[in-house]
Amino acid sequence: VPMGNTTPTVAHGSLVRMLTELRGNAGIELADVATEMSVRIETVRRWEAGKNLPSVSTVKDLGQYYGASTGQIATLKTLVQEAKQSGLVERYKGGAPPEFRAFADYEPTATQILGYEPEYLPGLAQTPEYLSELHKAQLGMLTPNPDAVQALRQSRHRRMFERDELPEIKIVIGIAALAYLDVLPPDVREGQISRLREFNSLPPVDLRVITVPHSAMSGGFALMMPRPSLAGRFVYLESQDVGRYVESPEVVETYDQIFWSVYVKAIPIEEYLNGKEVAHR
């Protein structure tokens, strides 16, 4: 894990794994750790489950007790400090539900992103003008801070597109999301279509449009594979007021099957856009 620029969620997960692995490699039982640290065994369990964060001094003591190297102890201390920082969701309050934190923080590390967007265009491909038009249509209570949404979206774009190498990105877009473009101001519509084409032209990106009944009609979702060793594959499920972050292998596998069943029925976005252009002539 590169130190100094790790997102809080990534640092948190890395800290938990490192503490667990160091104790396991040292062959030390939880009860012995609790005795050594003068805490309850439940406290040690919560550290290793990621439910509580130990202090910097505590991870130093834990590292020494586990026989960690000077470098490993320095890493533990840095991870604790970074895990306690604010992530994007906290930084841009009102920009996304709290449940979106893990997705936003792991996104810069992703090696693969698969998604289905039924009525919104993909966040990574949205223009600010398109997003502003969406906010005009929303109830105020659902978008209490449009400026924060814009700022968070721009930050996500910067972090993703400043990467040395983009992840594999495959997104299926519901036909409604593209049909809605027809009622937007012409300059917004054309700017957003240009952005979709630009995004789709990137080598690892594949945008498709689903125009027939399919398995994912009940709602949008995104599957992400963070960089190996940081976290396991997970699915983020969208809803009106909150989201749901799920790591359960069974649930992730179900959504993986749903995605590919939709993907094979979808058409390339260029094919759809070219057909729309012909129809408008």
N, C-alpha and C positions, 0 to 999 in steps of 0.2 A: 504494500500500500504506500503510494507516494505521500510523504508527510508534508504538511503545510497547506495543502489545498484539497484535503479530503472533506467531503460533505459530512454533516453530523450523523446521518443514518449509516453511511458507509463506515465511519469511524466507530460508531456504536457496535455494529455487527462484527467488525474486525477485532475490537477489544474483547468482546464476549468469546469469540473463537480462540483468540490467543490465550486468554486466561484459562479456558477449559483445556486447551492442548498442553499448556505448560504444566498444569497440575497433573494431567493424565500421564505425560511423559515422565514426570517425577515420581509417579506411583503414590501420590499422597491422597488420602481419603478426605471427604468433605468435613467430617467430624474433627480431623486433625487440623485442618485449616481454621475452623471455627475456634478451636482451642488456642491456636497460635496467635490469631488476630483478636482474641477476646471478644468475639461476637457470637451470636446464635447461628446454628447451622443453617437456619432458614435464610439468614442474611447472605451467606455464601451462595446458597442456591439461587437467590434473587440476582446476585451479581452475574452468575453464569447463565441465567435465563434472560439477562438483559433487562430485567424489571427495575433494577436500581443500579446506579453508577457509583462505584467506589471513588474515594478521593484520590488525588494525585499521590499523596503520601502513602495511602493504603496500597495502591497498585505497585508502588516502589517496594513496599514491604513484602507484598505477595510475590513479586518477581524475585526478590532475594531469597525468600523461603523456598521457591520452586527451583532455585539454582539457575535462573535466567542470566544471560550474558548482559554486560553493560549496555550493549546496543539494544537488546530486547527490552530492557527496563526503560531505556529512553523512549522506545517506540510506545510502550504501554502508557507512559506519562503523556506523550503527545496525543495519543488516541483519546485518552480521558478528556483532555482539554478541548479537542476538536469535537468530541461527542456532545459536549455541553454548549456548543455554539448554536446560534439560530440557523435553521435551514431556510430555503427559499420561501416555504409556506409561512413561516414565522416572520420572515423579513418583509414580506408583502402581505400583511394582514388583510384578509378579505379577498385575496387573490385566488384562493382555492380552499376546499375543505381540508381539515387537518389530516384526514385519511390519505390525502394525495401526497403527503410529505415523503413517504418511502419511494413512490414512483418518481417524483421530481428529483430526489437526492440520488437515486440509483441511475437515472437516465444517462448522465455523462459517462457511466461505466459500462453501459449496455453493449453486449455483443449481438443481440438480436431483439427486435421489437416487432411483434405481430399485433395488429389491431383491427377492430371493426368499429366504424363510426357511422351510426344510422342517420343522424340529422345534422351533425356538425361536420365541417371539414376538419381534417387532422390538425391538431394544435401546432405541430411543427411546420405546417404549410400555410397557416393563416396569416393574412395581412392585418395590420392594425386597423385599417379602414373596414375590413370585413367584420372584425371583432366588435368594432364600435356599432355597426349596424345591428349585430346580434344583441348587444346590450340595450339598444332602443326597444327591442321587442320583449325584453325580459321584465318580469315583475321586480320592483326595486328590492324586495326582501331576498330575492334569489341572487341578485348581483349588487350587494350593498356598496361595493367599492370597485367600480369599473377601472379606475386608474391603477389599482393594485393588480387586477387581472392582466391589464396590458403590460405592466412592469414585469410581472412574473413571467408572462409569455415571452417577452423580449429577452429576459435573462436566460430562460430555457433555450431559446434560439442561439444566443451567443455561446453558451456552454456546449451545445451540440455541434454547431458548425465551426467552432474553433478547434475541435478535436483533430488529431492527426489523421484519424481514419474513422469514417462513419460506421455504425453498426449495420447489419442487415435489417432493412425496414420494409415490411410488407403490410400494407393497410388496404382494407376493403372499405369503400365508402358507399353508404346507402344512397339510392337514387334520389331520395328526398333532399339530401344535403346539397346536391348539385341543382336540383330543380328550384330550390330557394334562391339561387343566384339570379334567376330570371326576374325576380321582383326587386332586386337591389338597384341602386343608382348605377347607370351604365359604367361610370369610371371605376366604381368599387367592383362591379362584376368583372370587368375586363382585367383590372389589376389582380384580382384573386385568381382568375383563370391563368394568367401569365405566371403567377407564383406557383400554382399547382404544376404547371408544365416544367417550370424551372426545378422544382423539388423532385419531380418524377424523373428528370433527366440525370440526376445524380446516380452513379453506377450501383450503389447498394440499395437504391430505393425502387419499389414497385407499387404503384397505386392502381387499384382496380375498382370497378363500379359494379355493384350487384343490382340487377334489374328484374330478378325473378324471385318468387317466394323461397325462403331459405331457413336454415337452422338457427340463425342468430337474431331473428326478428324481435325477440323480447328485450333487447337492449345492448348498448355498446360495452366494449371491454378492450383491454390491452394486456398482452402477455409480454413479459420481459425476462430476458436472461442477462443478469449482471455479469461483469467480468468474473471468470472463474476464481474461486477462493473468497469472493466477497459475500455472496449470498446465493441461495438457490433460486430457481425459476419461480416466478409468481404471476398472478393475474390481478389486475386492478379492474373492478367492476364499477361502472358509472351509474349515478342516480341523480335525482333533482337536487337534493340538499346535502347529501354525503356521498362518499365513495366507500368501497370495501376492498381492502388489501388482503389477499388470500394466498398462503403458501402451501396449503394442503396438496400433496402430490396428486391425490385423486381428483380434486377440483381442477387443478391446473391441467391435468390430462384431459378432462372433459372439455374444457374450453379450447385446448389445442385441437381436439377432434372437430369441435364446432367451427373453429377458424378455417381449417383446411377444407372442410366440406363446403364452406361459403366461397373460399378463395377459388376453388376449381370451377365454380359456376359463374364467377365474375369476369367481366371483360376489361381489357386494358383501358386506362382512363383516356388515352389518346384516341382510341377507337370510339369511345363515347363522345368525347368533345368534338371530334371530327364529324360525327353523325349529327350532333346538335347544330354545328355550323352549317352543314348542308341543309338541314331542315329549316333554318332561319333565312335562307336565301330566297 
